Amino acid sequence: MFKNHFKTAFRSIQKRKGFALINIIGLSLGIWCTILISIWIFDEFDKDNFHVKGNRISQVLTRVSSMEDADNTWDGTGYPVAEALAAQIPEIETAVRITSTRGSNLQLDEKSRKIQIRGADSDFFNLFSFVLKEGQTDYCLKNLKSIVLSEELAANYFPRGNAMGQTVNLTLDEKSEPYRITGIFEKIPRQSTIKFDALVPLDNFLPMNNKSWGNTWVQTYVLQAENSDLDLLGQKVRKIPEKMGDDKWRTLVLQPLKDRYLYSKFVDGKAVGGRIDYVILFGIIALFTLLIACSNFINLTTAWAIKRSKEVGIKKVLGAGRGSLFSQFFMESVVLVCLSLLIAVSFAGISMPLFNTITEKDLSIDFLNTHFYGILLIIAIGTVLLSGVYPAFLLSSFKSTNALKEELQVNPNETRLRKGLVIFQFFLCMVMITGTLVVYFQLRYIQSKNLGLDKENVIYLPMDQETYLHSQAMKTELANFSGIEQVSLAGSNFSDMGGTTSDPVWEGMSPDTGQNWFSILDVDFELLDMLDIAIKDGRRFSPDFAIDTLNYIVNEEAVKAMGMKDPIGKSLSFWGEEGGKIVGVVNNFHFTSLHNPITPMIIRCRPKNTYLFYLKTKPSKAMDAIAHMQKIHEQFSGLPMEYHFLDEAIEKGYKNEKKVQQLAGGFAAIAIIISCLGLFGLAMFTAQQRVKEIAVRKVLGANITGLFQLLSKDFIKLVGLALLIAMPISWYLMNSWIQGFAFHIDIQWWMFVVAGVFLLTISLLTVSYQTLKIATTNPAKSLRTE
């Protein structure tokens, strides 16, 4: 029976090639999108899942509250947190601290290379499942001047394989010291969010930091005991900073390692979003695209059912039961889905490099991976059930007598279903198009917004050990080049200036003043002028005032936070500094993403605390300036030069939004194509059903324009209704999305009109071919058989 149904299905498909082709193309496109997005989603959920103890590992986060009840939660903790947790809470078996990655120089004889290094506690390899190829997990990070290298680094420096026990020079804190190689680890899995080229004991970073509770320069991970309750454990760790460090402004939060990658956005100390928002968004897009494709299949199959009525009637007269007919028609759906699945997998393989470029991943279709087949099986079963069950049920339900006479009554429910599916398809298309438009205009707004600083033609270069020691000499050499207008120095990157302090004390500060958080920016004398950061009151730093290396400039938000009416000349101090005065107030400027509001900032003139060169080149002279920078850099350092354009670095802060725009736009285009394929198929069916009616109308004097309107108006009504339903829902969804930006566009009514007119035009063009074809046919030819 199965073999017979299979043969019959193929014969039926061959007999109706046009119908089958439209269905296969639509299903292939829908399944193709679903496969790509499903592989991406699976990869997102697979982060950090390779750790053997991963289900018991949590990261300790710091939550800081200010006087305005603002809530900030980040992954940095103070140095004493790990020791306090291990000592105070029995349910915590191990606490391990690591630092963020830091660019360092690794040197052996004449061979020098810049690497990404972390500091870590000695239990690092016991907690995490990074595999040591050589060395002992308990001892490789015990000695202060020990280092653990990746196998790639070890092979590069010691090609004979004798790296263990050898000594290399590592630059930390701007000085180079010898470190003994005590371990070599295997390649870090791609799924890991913790990346590094080498590890050294944590305390090597202490000279650059301190052991205070407030200096959150380490990341802390804990291993909880078997069968312990994470919620109860979270309550115990919460007040540790206040209990052990007398810090009432900070509390601790535990987040499972498996959630850390996807949930990075916090409100009131609870994870509420992050990358999971994009996972959900694209999961919905994949589902909607597949639903659109399946809706097409159902629409076309049910619409064309009358063409198969005699086939059903004859089979029933010959004894075929309803179950047998259901199996046959269901098998046709299975065959079409399988063919579409094969085409979709081929498309996915071909398009994967482009998809990786957009998503910045290294995904592939692994035919040896059982998870891939699991994804395909779920998609195939879902598609078959969505698209195959109802058409098979409908076709097998025809009564034999009516079917043989082709006297099938039009079921109002079926008609409503088809109309509903068309409305549903174009509703989803409208939502996707308006979403893409809003993201596009928000990104354009970001790119064109005045940030309060001049980012054009600005290049910045991180310093290494040698260039830091000779920064003033390099600055002079660079400034002498004709293609460079100005050279300056800064301690932070203007594309994403992190780090805050609550330590400042100022003249007139009220005893009742709560906790305020200030960003600190170290600059030289020229930076504010070079970036054209406007002075609102007072003056900029000047080498004419030697005392300026003790003074400060603040932004408008800092003045508000301090509650000052006339800040110029008022004293200010923090971090042990004394004697400084506020000499200027700058207009607010954006030093972080537009997702965030502008916060208080204190600017210090501290040339010795700067670690970045900033250069403003003359227009169209950027490449000449870079070539000169390379030449000067080689005079002072043997390490590779690293440089960035400031405007490009700022734009990178919105790469997730750009990905959303590109992917949503692409998938919206595919959804439109699929919907229009269905509309084309329905128009073809309608035209064939009314061919004699149109011929009679033409004989009686109807013109082409009137016939075109007659055949098109029903489809246009459905699309128009879909657009009307989609507009308020699209507005609500996109308005919710842009609230994630502190600075954003206002959604305008014309955005929906543009999207609606575009969809209506595409729909009209889709149905026009078939309607014009039948409207221009010679009526004698159509009536010949009568």
Stockholm file with secondary structure:
# STOCKHOLM 1.0

chainA/1-786         MFKNHFKTAFRSIQKRKGFALINIIGLSLGIWCTILISIWIFDEFDKDNFHVKGNRISQVLTRVSSMEDADNTWDGTGYPVAEALAAQIPEIETAVRITSTRGSNLQLDEKSRKIQIRGADSDFFNLFSFVLKEGQTDYCLKNLKSIVLSEELAANYFPRGNAMGQTVNLTLDEKSEPYRITGIFEKIPRQSTIKFDALVPLDNFLPMNNKSWGNTWVQTYVLQAENSDLDLLGQKVRKIPEKMGDDKWRTLVLQPLKDRYLYSKFVDGKAVGGRIDYVILFGIIALFTLLIACSNFINLTTAWAIKRSKEVGIKKVLGAGRGSLFSQFFMESVVLVCLSLLIAVSFAGISMPLFNTITEKDLSIDFLNTHFYGILLIIAIGTVLLSGVYPAFLLSSFKSTNALKEELQVNPNETRLRKGLVIFQFFLCMVMITGTLVVYFQLRYIQSKNLGLDKENVIYLPMDQETYLHSQAMKTELANFSGIEQVSLAGSNFSDMGGTTSDPVWEGMSPDTGQNWFSILDVDFELLDMLDIAIKDGRRFSPDFAIDTLNYIVNEEAVKAMGMKDPIGKSLSFWGEEGGKIVGVVNNFHFTSLHNPITPMIIRCRPKNTYLFYLKTKPSKAMDAIAHMQKIHEQFSGLPMEYHFLDEAIEKGYKNEKKVQQLAGGFAAIAIIISCLGLFGLAMFTAQQRVKEIAVRKVLGANITGLFQLLSKDFIKLVGLALLIAMPISWYLMNSWIQGFAFHIDIQWWMFVVAGVFLLTISLLTVSYQTLKIATTNPAKSLRTE
#=GR chainA/1-786 SS CHHHHHHHHHHHHHHTHHHHHHHHHHHHHHHHHHHHHHHHHHHHHTTTTTCTTGGGEEEEEEEEECTTCCEEEESCBCTTHHHHHHHHCTTEEEEEEECCCEEEEEEETTEEEEEEEEEECTTHHHHSCCCEEESCTTTTTTSTTEEEEEHHHHHHHCTTSCCTTCEEEEEETTEEEEEEEEEEECCCCTTCSCCCSEEEEGGGGGGGSCSCSSCCCBEEEEEECTTCCHHHHHHHHHTHHHHHHCCTTEEEEEEEHHHHTTCCEEETTEEEESHHHHHHHHHHHHHHHHHHHHHHHHHHHHHGGGGGHHHHHHHHHTTCCHHHHHHHHHHHHHHHHHHHHHHHHHHHHHHHHHHHHHHTCCCCCCTTCHHHHHHHHHHHHHHHHHHHHHHHHHHHTCCHHHHHHTCCCCCHHHHHHHHHHHHHHHHHHHHHHHHHHHHHHHHHHHHHSCCSSCCTTEEEEECCHHHHHTHHHHHHHHHTSTTEEEEEEESSCTTSCCCEESCCEETTCCTTCCCCCEEEEEECSSHHHHTTCCEEEECCCCTTCGGGGGCEEEEHHHHHHHTCSSCTTCBEECTTCCSCBEEEEECCCCCSCTTSCCCCEEEEECGGGCCEEEEEECTTCHHHHHHHHHHHHHHHCSSCCCCEEHHHHHHHTTHHHHHHHHHHHHHHHHHHHHHHHHHHHHHHHHHHHTHHHHHHHHHTTCCHHHHHHHHHHHHHHHHHHHHHHHHHHHHHHHHHHHTTSSSCCCCCHHHHHHHHHHHHHHHHHHHHHHHHHHHTSCHHHHHTTC
#=GC SS_cons         CHHHHHHHHHHHHHHTHHHHHHHHHHHHHHHHHHHHHHHHHHHHHTTTTTCTTGGGEEEEEEEEECTTCCEEEESCBCTTHHHHHHHHCTTEEEEEEECCCEEEEEEETTEEEEEEEEEECTTHHHHSCCCEEESCTTTTTTSTTEEEEEHHHHHHHCTTSCCTTCEEEEEETTEEEEEEEEEEECCCCTTCSCCCSEEEEGGGGGGGSCSCSSCCCBEEEEEECTTCCHHHHHHHHHTHHHHHHCCTTEEEEEEEHHHHTTCCEEETTEEEESHHHHHHHHHHHHHHHHHHHHHHHHHHHHHGGGGGHHHHHHHHHTTCCHHHHHHHHHHHHHHHHHHHHHHHHHHHHHHHHHHHHHHTCCCCCCTTCHHHHHHHHHHHHHHHHHHHHHHHHHHHTCCHHHHHHTCCCCCHHHHHHHHHHHHHHHHHHHHHHHHHHHHHHHHHHHHHSCCSSCCTTEEEEECCHHHHHTHHHHHHHHHTSTTEEEEEEESSCTTSCCCEESCCEETTCCTTCCCCCEEEEEECSSHHHHTTCCEEEECCCCTTCGGGGGCEEEEHHHHHHHTCSSCTTCBEECTTCCSCBEEEEECCCCCSCTTSCCCCEEEEECGGGCCEEEEEECTTCHHHHHHHHHHHHHHHCSSCCCCEEHHHHHHHTTHHHHHHHHHHHHHHHHHHHHHHHHHHHHHHHHHHHTHHHHHHHHHTTCCHHHHHHHHHHHHHHHHHHHHHHHHHHHHHHHHHHHTTSSSCCCCCHHHHHHHHHHHHHHHHHHHHHHHHHHHTSCHHHHHTTC
//
